[in-house]
Structures are given as C-alpha cells and as structure tokens.
Amino acid sequence: MHYYQFNIGDYIKHTNHLSLEEDITYRRLLDLYYDTEKPIPTDIPLVSRRIRAPAETVLTILKEFFFLTDIGYINLRADEEIRSYYLYIDKQRANGKLGGRPKKTHGLANDNPDETQVEPKKSLNMNHEPVNSKHIKAMSPDKSGCPNCPAELIVDAYHQTLPALRRVVVLSEKRKTMVRQRWRECFVDGDFKDTETGIEAFKKYFGMVARSNFLCGRVKSNRPFQADFEWLMNSANFIKVIEGKYDGN
C-alpha cells in the first residue's frame, strides 16, 4: 500500500504523550508496515537503520503500539486498514469486469450519482458491530449439537494470527463450505464444545501454522512455498498441520 487513511484527531488522542523523536519513529514504523504489508521484524537494529531512528526508541514504540508474535510485531488497526483496502480493490475489479457503472439513460431516473463515491469500509463481519459474548451465545447449534460455524470470525482469527499470509478478500461459498467441514470435524473430535471455545481452537491451529517456517514462506528457496487460507482449510492439509508435519520446518 502506497496510501492509507490517517485520522489526525484519533492519532493525536493516542500519541500526545510522545516526544518528537518517538512521534516520528511511530509514523515511520506505520509507513514501513503499510508499505511492506508485513509485520515489523524483531531485528531491532535492522529496523532502526531502515527507518533512521534510534533502536531504543524503536523498541519503546513497538512495545506500546504493536503486538509481538512469532513472525514479528503486528498492528491490528493497520491490519484492518489493509484488509479493507483489498476488499475495496476487489469490489472495484469486479465492477470493472461487469463494465463499470451503468450508462445514464435519457428520461429515466438513475440511482447512481454523477460524482465518484468513496467506498465505505467493510469487514467480513457484515453486522457492522463488534462481536462479543452476547453475539456468540446467540449462534444456535444444529440438530447434532454442533454450533453454527462462524466463518467470518475464523477468517478474522486467520488474519490476526497470520498477518503475513495472503489475505482473504472474498469469502466465497466454496471457502465457507470448507470452513464448515473443518468446524464440524473438530466438534466431533471433541476439540471444542461451543462457539467460543471453537474459535479458540482455530486460533490455536493458526498458531501452529505461524510457528512453521515452511508454511509461512520463511524457508530460503528459489520457489518458496507460502500457505493461504484455502490451503489451510483443505481436509488433507488440515490433518497434516495438526499432526505436526510442518513443525519447525
């Protein structure tokens, strides 16, 4: 991403305690994050040199505004902005394949405004509300006792745990079916008992993926492999990851 939205008021609210040096460091870290679309490396001297800021200041800002994971420092707000950007791009691409906006017809009302609109941000949670325990409890189980599969929440867990992997831009029916199948299999195997513990089980699964150098594309090779969401939801691959085939590779 070479462009991202910047909310001045929101930024000042959360950073007015920073020194000038810390403020500049934070802005440069955000620029690096959006430009590469990858977690900030844990090699602090390398990051310090890259953004031209003292290593001690870099570490201070990372500890306050980023989360340390097995693959580097992540920023959840930035991850959400990146995902919204790709959702928007994908929709624009789809509209382009359909020929763009319909042409205006004389004498007939056209619902499309003349001016270009700014696409509102959308997440995979179409309720437009944060998901809390009340929402989770409202997800009723089917006749077998298995809770309904919260595919959108599982995608969110994938993005949060594995921000460096390819993002899910379109949650197609095919992908939803794959997620539902893995969800039911885990329930039958006793990996979870309700929706909340089910989501935690999938976070644990994605955590196993995050610790694999091979699956995350961190193995030096002429053609390095990197898993994506659909690959991880494939039945055979799902079993291989759980059984530890890719641990430490």
N, C-alpha and C positions, 0 to 999 in steps of 0.2 A: 504494500500500500504506500503510495506516494502522497496521499492526502487523508486526513482524518479530522472529524469534527472536534472542536475544542470549546468547551463550556467555561468561559472565563470566570463567572461567578462561582461555579462549583469547584473549580481548581483553586481559586483564592481561599475559599472556605476551608479547604483541607490542607493548604500549604502555607498559610500566613505565618506559621511559626518557623519556617525555614529561613536559613541565612541565604544571602545572594548566591553563594557558591553551591549550596545544597539545592536551591531552586533551579539553577542552570543544569546541575547534574541530573535532576529528576526529569527535566524537559528533554535532555539529550538521551536519557535511557528510554523514555517513551518514543522518541523518534527512531531509535535503534530497534525497538520492539515492533513498531508498526512497519518499518521498512523491511525487516527481515521476516516478520510474521513467525518468529521463533522465540522460545524462552531465552532470557539473558543467560549467557554461560556462567558457570560457577568459578571460572578462572578470572578472579577479580583484577589482577594486573593487566590481563589482556583487555578486559572491558574498559579499565581505566585509560589505557593507551588509546583505545578505539574512540572513546567519546571525549578524550582530552580533559579528564577530571581526576582529582586525587583519589587513590584507591580507598583510603579511609572514608571519604565522603560517599563514594560509590557504594560501599558496603553498608553504610548508615541508611542510605535511601532504599536500597534493596530490602533491607530488613524491615523497614517501615511500610513500604508501599507494594511490595511483591511477596509472593509465597515461594519458598524453596521446595522444589520437587526433585525427583531422581534425574530429571533431564534439564534442570536449570531453574531460574527464577521466572515465575509466571505472574501476570497481572490479569485478574478476572475481568475487570472493566474493559481492558484493551481487547481481551479475547472476545468479549461480547460485541464490541465495535467491529472487529474483523469479521465475525460471523454475519452480522447484519449487512456489512458491505457486500459479502459474497451472495447473500440472499437477494440483495437488490440487483447485483450484476446478473445473476441467473435469471431473474424475472425479466430484466431488460433484454437479455439474449433470447428468451422465449418469445417476447413480444416482437422482436425483430424477425424471428422465423415466421411469424404469422403476418408479417407485412407492416408492422408498426401500428400506429393509431388509424382507425377508420377515417376515410376521407369525408369531409363535410359535404352534405348534400343540400342543394338549394331548396328552400321552402320547408325543410324538415328540421326539427329540433335535434341537436346533437348534444349528448350528455357529456362529451369530452370538452373541457375548457380549451381556449385557444393557447393560453400560456403553458409553458412547461411546468409540470408539478414536481415537487420534491417528494420522492418516495418515502413514506413513513417507515421507521424502523420496525422490523418484525422479528420475532424469535420463533422457535419451533413450538413454544408454548402459546397456542392461539387464544388462551383465556385472557391474555393481557394482564394477568395478575400473578404475583409471586406464589409459588406452590408451597403450601405449608401443611402441617399435620392434618388440618381440617379437610383440605382437598384430598389428601392421601386416604383418609378414612372413608371418604365418600366414594372411592373406587370400589364398587361391589365385586365380589368374586363370582365366578361362573358356577355351574352346577357341580363341577368336580371339586370345588373349594379353592381353586386357583384364582387369585386376584386378577382382575383385568390388567393386561400388560400396558404400563405407562411408557410407550415407545419414546415419546418426546423427552421424558425425564432421563431415560437411558442414554439418549443421544447427548443430552446436556452433560451427563456424567462422563461420557466419552471425550467431549470437548475439554472439560475441566481437567481430567486426568491425563489426557494425551494431546495437549495443545499443539504439539509439533507435527502430528499426523494430519493427513488430508481431512478437511472439514466436510461434514455432511451438509450439503447445500439443499438437496432435495430428499425428503423422507418419503420415497416412493412406496407404493403398495407392496412391491416386492420386498423392499427392505423391512417394512413393518411386519410382513409375514415371517421373515427370518428372525426378527427380534422376538416375536410372539412364540415362535417354536422353541427358541433357546430359553425363554422365560418359563414356559410350561415344563420343559425338561428339568430345569433347575428346581422348580417347585416339586416335581415328582421325586427328584433325587433327595429332597429334604434340605436343599441349600438355603431356603428361606421359608417363612411361614406367613408373611403378609407383605403388602406393597413396600412398606418402609424398609424392612429387612431385605426385600428383594433388590431394591435399588442399591443397598449397601453391598450385596453380593456381587452385583455387576461392577461396582466401583472397585471391589477387591480384584475382580477379573482384569479390569483395565489396568490396575496397579501392577499385576503380573506382567502385562504387556509393556508397561513403562520401564520395567527393570530389564527387559530384553534388548540388548544392543542390536541384534539382528532384526527384530520386528520393527524397531524404531529407526532403522536405516543408519545406525551408527557404526556399522562394520565397513571398513575401507575395502572397496571393491570397484572394479570397472563398471559394474551394473549393480549398485547396492539395492537391496530389497527394502521396501517400507510397507507395512500393513496399512489397510484402511478399514473403515467401519464395516463395509460389506464383507471383506475378507475375514474379519474377526467374528462376524455373526454366522459365517458358514459352519455347518454342523461339524465337519471333519476337523477344521482348523480350531474350532472352539474346544474340542476334546484335547487336541494336541497341546494347546496353550495350558489348559488346566492340568494336564498330566506332566507339565514341566519340560516339554521337549525343547523349548526355546529359552529356558532359564539361563541367564548369564551369557548367552551366545552373542 
